[in-house]
């Protein structure tokens, strides 16, 4: 399940809840709990299926794991438990689908496109998406950005909004960037089993430039949202992590090919991914003044 990684899910769900409340909708707390449960199950499912397929492909046996990449090491240490990873992935996917069906019934058919995109992403990420560098870059952000944030907002309000869409772009860029940086340590092992992502295709140094562009882009929706009048002044709280981001960019460029030196900056990148959506959400929760 990779439990330490699951904290990203509540951060994105809270952002969707905050945009729904900011839009003036009354919130059903039971619905919020169901949304969080479905989102966590989706995250667990993609993690468990990733563990399963990476072990079956042999990737886990040749990867030097870091705290942020390379698998948990659970299956290489317990190969007889491989089926548990598959069962976990399938069962949590079914739970996610059931939560989605409930909200389709409650809110209507227009939730279906996001729901299907989320389910397809979970199932296809390891086996399909990692074979194409562009798809591999975009899909993680879609799952935690538009699918999770807009999906939460829609499940609570029954409609799409420019507020939730613009807010969802923050985790869209951040999470895609998170997965991009986490691929740096695994370049050789991933290439050996047929994965095809940016650090393999263009190298780590060039990927550091892509990482920088995407990280800067993650803060642009806050400025655009405020300038267009749909975000409150409090949303500027989401810009507070820019100081960490600047130091992280510098470190990624310096240590792109030095994985031990890169690890502290990978930690900072995780912090940016979790804290930024939460701060943005707090900005939506603050009283309007």
Buried (B, 14 or more C-beta within 10 A) or exposed (E): BBEEBBEBBBBBBBBBBBBBBBBEBEEEEEBBEBBBBBBBBBBBBBBBBBBBBBBBBEBBBBBEBBEBBBBBEBBBEEEEEBEBBBEBBBBBBEBBBEBBEBBBEEBEEEBEEBBEBBBBBBBBBBEBBBBBBEBBBBBBBBBBBBBBBBBBBBBBBBBBBEBBBBBBBBBBBBBBBBBBBBBBBBBEBBBBBEBBBBBBBEEBEEBBBBBBEBBBBBBEBBBEBBEEEBBBEBBBBBBBBBEBBEEBBEBBBEBBEEBEEBBEBBEBBBEBBBBBBBBBBBBBBBEEE
